[in-house]
Amino acid sequence: MIGEKKIQKLIQENSTKIVLIVMDGVGDTTDSSGMTALEQAKTPNLDRLASESETGLTIPVDRGITPGSGPAHLSLFGYDPFKHEIGRGVLEALGIGISLGPNDLAARANFATRSKKGIITDRRAGRIPTEENKRLVKKLNDRINSIDGVTVKVYPGKEHRFVVVFSGEGLSDNLADADPQQTGKKEKFVDALDEESQRAANITSGFIKNVQEVLRDEEKANSCLLRGLAKIPGIIKMDELFGLKTCALASYPMYKGLSRLVGMDIADGLETLDDELKELKKRYDDYDFFYFHVKKTDSYGEDGNREGKVKTIQEFDSMLGEVTALNPDVLCITADHSSPTDMKAHSWHPNPILIKGPYMRKTPGQKFTEKSCLSGSLGTFMAGDVMQLLLSQAGRLKKFGA
């Protein structure tokens, strides 16, 4: 990653098309069978494509560092995630179409199950249906409108997720998450990380207590967790940075929010991989760069569901031929991070990547698995360099220096 100012000077525009497919959390560790989910899955199309491409492994943000989805995606999009630290709340809010102003503090929230002793017994409230989420959000909005002069508004998301926006003067965002991260642990409230943020910590912690009071009779969703409390940052857009007209094809709000933050157009109303594929075909002539997101590989990884993860990989493989039939100038398939089913969480493990373009050093016989990609021609490198490789294959970077 050479930096934003330097890469801008090298950009040259043309009519080539780039498709970046992110199989969220697809990387895994070996289970008792000695195989990863990718090795267990039957993926004839992915393996065929890998043998026709350059392959390797990417390190999400740095060696041994486990990233959230936001910084991991920023790396893939060509931004330095340590320079641009973006709170998850901002991404979730933007993802569901909320406009944020300078006095808004946004948080990503989960409905959760809390015992009478304050122990979080389910961080996702049983992954309640989205319709149930909407009912609960209405219940909260009917009862909680403001706290200490700060306006509070709650917005429904998918399943157990929702967004809360606190609007008022003097809300600083140097705040710790109110999430114990594991079930069976004591509930947490928001802690201020500096004196300036204490008022915001009091208000957001007060919100959690109000939620517990309003939802005290609910069987599953009787509390909430707040994460990624943040205000909107300034960030250069992809069209200005790379000279690309970009489009995001994703179903979950957080990924749409991140895409909107970096200036991508958003295809709304997508629920399934088939929806995303149809939209890719529909919009193909209108954009230079497409970001295509596969979510369920990550969801099943975090749930510890190896069977579901393998099934999702195979579902994606079955539709891959329709993507390659579009014949993009550059096609890249990778992951933002790994989500091993034995860890039930994100991890630091390097991710498999393939890049198919006009100028390659192929390794015949390669498969799209962690072990096979380890010996690929791209080697193991930082995910922040992916965009530079895609731009180079697309003929969109000029020579550096004389």
N, C-alpha and C positions, 0 to 999 in steps of 0.2 A: 504494500500500500504506500504509494509515493506521496500522498496528500492531495487535498482538493485543489489547491492553487496550481500545483504542477500538472495534474492530469488535465485540468481545463485547457492548458496551453497546448496539449497534444491532441485534443479532440478534432476529428474531421468527420463531417456528416456525410452519410450516403444512404442508400435505400435498403441496406441489409436488415434482416429481421433476427431477433434473438428471443428464444424461449427459455426461461429459467423455471424448472420444476423443482419445488422444495417438498420432499417427502418428510414431513415434520417428524423428528425423533426416530427415524427409521433405523439408525445404527443401534446395535445391541451388543450384549456379551454372550458368551457361550453358556448354554444351560447343561443339564445332565446328559443330553445327547451329544454334547461336544460341538453343537452348531448354534449359530445366531439365527434370528428370525429370517433374515435374507437368505441364509443357506438352507433353511427348512422350506421356504416358499418355492413353488414352481413358477419360474419367471423366464420363460423362453424368449420373450421379446426384450426384456431388460438385458439378458445375457447376450443376445445377438447384437443389440445396440452397443453394449460394452466392448465387444470384440471389434466393432467398427469405429471405436472412439478412442480418445486418450482418457486414461483413468488415473486415479490417485486417491489420496485421503486428505481431508481438510481439518485443520484445528480450528474450532469455532471462534474463540476470541484470544486465547493464549493457552499454553501447555498447562494442563492440570486445573484449569479454571472452568467451573461449570457455569454456563451462561443461562440467563433467562431468554425467552423467545425474542424479546425486543432487541437486545444487543447482538444475539446470534444472527438475526435477520439483517440488522444494520450492516454487519460485516459482509454478508453476501451481497448487499446492495452497494457496497463500495465505500461505506462510511466507517470512520474510526469509532467503535462503540465506547471507548474510554474517554474520548473527547465529547461525544454526544450521548450523555447519560439521560435517557428518557424514561420517565416513570410509566409504569404499566397503566396507571389510571388514565393518563392522557391518551394512550393508544386505544384503550377500550372506549373512551368517550368519543374520540374521533371516529372509531370504527362503527359506531351506531349513529353517526351523523350529528353529534352534538357539537355546536360551535362554542369554543372556549375563549374567554377574554382574559386579560391580564390579572383580574382579581378572582379568577376561578381556580379552585383546588379540586382536582379530580382523583377519585380512588376506584380501583377495581375491587369488587367485593364478591364474596361467596356467601350464599346462605349456608348455614352450618347447623349441626345438631350439638346441643350443649346439655350436659347433665345438671342436676340440681346443685351439684357441688362445684360447678364451673369448669368441668372437664369437657374438652371438645371430643366427642365420640365419633363424629363424621364431619370432615372438612368440606364436604360437598352436599350434605343433606340428602344423601342417597341419589344424587344427580336427578333431582326432581324435574318433571317435564316443564317445558317452556311455558305452557299455559298456566301451570301452577305458579311459576315465577311471576307471571303478569298479575295474577290475583294478589300475591303477597306484596308486590311493589305498589299496587293501588292501595292496599291496606296501610302501607308505610306512608305514602304520600298524603293520605287522608288524615294522618295523625301527627306527622312530623314535617313541619314547614320551615322552622327556623330554630337556631340554637345561639343564644347570646348575641343576637343581632345579625347573625350570618344566615342567609337563605340556604335551605337544603332542598335538593331535588334528586329523586331516585328514578333511575331508568332501567327497564328490564333488559336482560341479555338472553343468552341461550342457556337452557337447563338451569343450573344452580347459580349462574353468574349474573351480576348486575353492576351498574355504575352509579356512584353517588357523586354529585358535584356540590361543593360548598362555595358560596359566592359572597364575598365581602372584603373589606379593606384589611390589610395587615396579616394576611394568611401566608406564612412562610412554609416551605415544603421540605425542610430538612427533618424528616420524620421517619421513624422506624415502623415497619409493618406490624399490624395487629393480627398476627397469625402464628400459632405455635409450630406450623409446618408439619406436624405429625399428629395423628389421632392418639387419644389417651393422655394428652398433656393438658396442663392448665391453660385456660383462655388467656389471651393477651389483649392489652389495650394499647393505644398509640403513645409512643414515647417521643418527646422532643429531643433532637440531637444537638440543639443549641438553644440558648436562652430566647432568641428571636422567634423560635418556632413553638414556644410553650402554649401560646393562646390557641394555635391551630391544633396542637395535641389535645388540649382540653375539650375543644369543640368536637373533634372527630371521635374521641373516646366517649364523649357524651352521646354522640349519635349511636354508638354500639349499645350503650345502656338503654337508650330509648327503644332501639329495635328489639332488644330482649324483653322489654316491657310490653310492647305492642304485640309481639309474637309469642308470648309466654304460653298460650294454649295450643300452639301448633305442635304436631307430633314430631315432625322431622326438622323443619326449618324454623327453629326457635331462637337463632342467634345469627351473627354474621362475622366474617373476617374481612379486614381491610388491608389491601396491599397496593404498593406502587403509588402512594399519595404524591401527587406532583402537579406542577404548573407547566403550561405549554412553553417549549423552548423555541428558539429560532434555528432553522436548519436550511441549508441551501437545497433547492429542489433538483431532481434528477435531470429535468430538461435543460436546466442551466449548467449543471455539472458535467453531464455526459452528452448533451445534444440529442437526447432520445425522447420520443413521444411514448409514454409508458402506460400500461394498463394492468391492474391487479384483478386476478380471478381467485377469490377466496370466500369461504362461507362464514368464518368466525370473525366477530367484531375486532378483536385485537389486531389481527393481521390486516384487516381493511384499514384500521386506524393508523398503523405504521406506514402502510402504503400511501395513505392520504397525506401523512406528515411529510413524506419525501416527494410529494407532488404527483403521484400516480392517479390516473382516472380509475374509478371504482365501478365494477360491475355489481350492482346490487341485486338482491333477491335470489342469490345462489344458495342451494342447500346441499347438493350432492356433487360427486365427481362428474357425473353425467351432465349436470347443469353447467359446470365449469367448462367441460369439453365443448358443449354446444355454443357457449359464449365465446370461447376461443375461436371457433370456426366462423362465427358470425362477425367478430370484430377483427379478424386476422388482417385484412387489407388496410385497416385504419391506424395501426400502431407499429412502432419499431421494436418495442420490447414488451414481453408479457411475463408476468410473475404468476405462476400457477401453483396453488397451495394444496397439499394433501394433508389433512388434519388427523384422521383417525389412527394413523400409525403412531402418533404421539399419545393420543388418548388411551389406546390400548396398552402402550408401554407404561404409562403412569398408573394404569389400573392393574398391572401385572398380568395382563391377559395375552399370553403368547399366541394362543390360537387365533384370537381376534386380530392381532397384529399381522400374523402370517396371511390371514384371509384378506385383509386390506391391501397388502402388498400384491397379492395375486389378482385382486380386483383391478388395481391400477395397471398391472402388467397386461391384462386383457384388453385395455382400452388404449395402450400405448401406440399401437399401430395407426390409430386415427390421428394421433399427434404427429408422428413421423411422416404420415402421408401429406401433411401440409408442407413438408420439405423446408423447414426454417434454415436460414444460412448457418445459424449456430443454435445447437440444442444442448442444454446442460441439465443434468439430473443430479441432485445431491440432497443433503439434509441441513437444517440449521444447527442441530445438535443431536446427540444420541439420547434415547430414552429406553434404557435396558429394562426389560420386564422384571428381572430379579431385583432391581433397585427401586422400581416403581417411581421413577423421578428422572429429571434431566441428568446428564452426565457430561464429563469432559472428554470422552473418548472421541478420537478422530472419526470423521464421517466419509463414507464412500462418495466419490464424485466421478461422473463421466462428462466429457465435453466432446461433442461431435461438430466439426467445422471443416472448412476447406483445406486447412493446413495442419496436418496431424502427424504424430509419431504413434501409430497404432501398436497395440500388443495383441496379436491374434490369439484367440482362445480365452481372453479375459472374461470374467463373469462380474456381475454387479453385486459383489459381496465385499465385506470388510477385508477378508484375507486376500482375495484375488486383487483388489484394487491397491493393496499395499505394494505390489510389485509393478504397478502401472507406470507409464512414462512420465506422468506428472509428479510422481513422488508424494511426499507428505509436506503440505504447505499451509499457510494461514488462509482462512476463509476470506479475509479482507482483500486477498489478491484475486479472487474469483472474477470480479467484474472486469479487472484489467485484462485477464485472459480472454473473457468473452468479447470485449471490445476489440482486442487484437485479432482474434479469429474473424470478427466481422469487418475487419479493415477500417475500423473507426479510430485508430490511434496512429498519429504521425511518428516518424523517427525522432528520437531524442538526441539532440546535439548534432554537431557537424559530422 
